[in-house]
């Protein structure tokens, strides 16, 4: 059958993969487990590593790694 848009709970269009270009819209962390210094917001970079079960699963890098971020801290560009 057909579903209206309001019945669709999730969509893969917001899933990030390695190589996705993003802008950080919230602060992240310098380590994936969240036990280190914060990483800056407002950075444009690329996701270079993903650890699915980590507290901060997405590593965002420019020419070098800048920090680990949660999904809600990233915006696809």
C-alpha positions as CSV (number, residue, x, y, z in Angstrom):
1,X,0.0,0.0,0.0
2,X,0.9,3.7,-0.1
3,X,2.1,5.6,2.9
4,X,1.8,9.4,3.4
5,X,4.9,11.2,4.4
6,X,3.7,11.8,8.0
7,X,3.7,8.0,8.6
8,X,7.3,7.5,7.6
9,X,9.4,7.6,10.9
10,X,12.9,7.4,9.5
11,X,14.7,8.1,6.3
12,X,18.2,7.1,5.1
13,X,18.7,10.5,3.6
14,X,20.1,11.8,6.9
15,X,22.5,8.9,7.5
16,X,26.1,9.9,7.4
17,X,28.8,7.7,5.8
18,X,32.5,8.0,5.5
19,X,33.2,10.7,2.9
20,X,30.0,12.8,3.7
21,X,30.8,16.5,3.8
22,X,29.4,18.1,6.9
23,X,29.4,21.3,9.0
24,X,29.6,21.0,12.7
25,X,26.6,22.8,14.3
26,X,27.2,21.8,17.9
27,X,30.4,21.1,19.9
28,X,31.9,17.7,19.7
29,X,34.7,16.0,21.7
30,X,38.4,15.3,21.1
31,X,37.8,11.6,21.9
32,X,35.0,9.2,20.8
33,X,34.3,8.2,24.4
34,X,33.6,11.8,25.5
35,X,36.4,11.9,28.1
36,X,38.5,14.6,26.5
37,X,38.4,18.3,25.5
38,X,35.6,19.7,23.4
39,X,35.8,20.0,19.6
40,X,34.7,23.2,17.9
41,X,31.4,23.9,16.2
42,X,31.2,25.8,12.9
43,X,33.8,23.6,11.1
44,X,33.4,22.3,7.6
45,X,34.9,18.9,7.0
46,X,34.5,15.3,6.0
47,X,33.5,12.3,8.0
48,X,36.6,10.1,8.0
49,X,35.7,7.4,10.5
50,X,32.6,6.0,12.2
51,X,32.4,4.0,15.5
52,X,28.7,3.0,15.7
53,X,28.5,2.3,19.4
54,X,30.7,5.3,20.6
55,X,29.3,8.2,22.5
56,X,30.6,10.5,19.8
57,X,30.6,8.2,16.7
58,X,31.6,10.5,13.8
59,X,35.2,11.7,13.3
60,X,35.2,14.9,11.3
61,X,38.4,15.9,9.5
62,X,39.8,18.7,7.4
63,X,43.4,18.2,6.5
64,X,43.8,16.6,9.9
65,X,41.2,15.2,12.4
66,X,39.3,17.9,14.3
67,X,37.0,15.9,16.6
68,X,34.4,13.4,17.2
69,X,30.7,14.4,17.0
70,X,27.2,13.1,17.6
71,X,24.8,12.8,14.7
72,X,22.7,15.8,15.9
73,X,25.8,18.0,15.9
74,X,26.3,17.5,12.1
75,X,24.6,19.1,9.1
76,X,25.1,17.6,5.6
77,X,26.5,20.2,3.1
